[in-house]
Amino acid sequence: MLPTANARGSVERQAADIEGLSTRGAVVLLVLAHEPNAVVAAVKPALAEAAPVIAHGRQIKDLDVICIGVGPVLVGEAQACVRLNLADGSRLDRTHGDAPPVAS
């Protein structure tokens, strides 16, 4: 089972959750930081134990943390392709303004 934690928006709870997961021997931490600066101290022990830390969405600066993010334009295009059933290789043309996307 993959252990998870949900701080429900609490910066203090998130730091405690990260410390707890690290103490219990997590081999990797995926962190969606509410406030990246607030989790630095909690992440350091995991890094010291050579456990990779991946920050999703918000970068945890000044540490050897892998940061991944999502490009909102690419996500929107992917969602539009699914909604428009464009799995046949058609291309979605971007539009500006109020015009809807057009498949070509």
N, C-alpha and C positions, 0 to 999 in steps of 0.2 A: 504494500500500500504506500502511496506517495503522501507524506505528511504535508499538510498545508496549514496556513494560518490566515485569519482575516482580522485585521486591526480595526475594522469599521470606522476608518477615518482618524483614528487616534495615533498621533505620532509616537507617544510614549509606549503605547501597546505594541506598535509595529517594531520598535527597537527591542522591546522585551521578547517578542515573538522570534525575531531574527536571532537574538542571543540564545534563546531556548532551542531553536532548530540546530544551531551550530553546536551547542553543548551536547545535543543528542546524537551528534555525528553525521549531520547532513553532508552528503558528498558533493552537492552543488546547491546554491541558493539562487532562486529567481525572485528578484525584488521589484515590486511595483511601488516605489517609494512615494509616500504622501508628501514628504519634505526631505529631499535628498541629503541635505546637510545634517539632518537630525539622525540619520541612520549610519553615518560614517563610523562612529565608535562601535556600533553593534556589528558592523561588517568586518572590521579589522581582525577579530579573532578567527573568523572563517578563512580569511586570506592567509593568515599566519599558519593555518593548518593545511594550506595548499588546496582548499576547496574553492573551485571556481565560483565567482559571484557574477550573476548576470543582472544588470539593471534594465528593466523594460520601461520604455517611455520617458523616464527622467534619468539623466545621467548622474551617477554618484561620482563627483569630481575628486581629483587628487588621490585616487586609489587605483590599483590595478584591477579594475572592474570592466567587464565586457558590457557594452551598452548596445541594446537593440531597440529599434523603434519601428513605427509603422508610418509609411507615407500616406497621408489622407487622400491624396489624389489617386494613387494606385489602388487603395482599398475601395474608393468610390467606383473606379472603373471595373474592378473585379465584381463588386456587388451588382453593378448595372449589367454586366455581361451575364451573370447568373439569372438576374430577373428577366433579361431579354432573350435568354436561351441562346447565347452566342457561342456555344461550345464547338460549332462547326468551323472555327477559325476566322470567322468574320471579325472585322476590326471595329472598335468603337471610336467614332470621331468625337473629339471634344468640341463643345460649343461654349459660347459665352453669352451671358444675358439670360433671357427667359426661355430661349429655345431648348427643347428637349434633346437629349443625345440621339444621334442617328447612327444606325449600324450600316456599315458598308462592306 
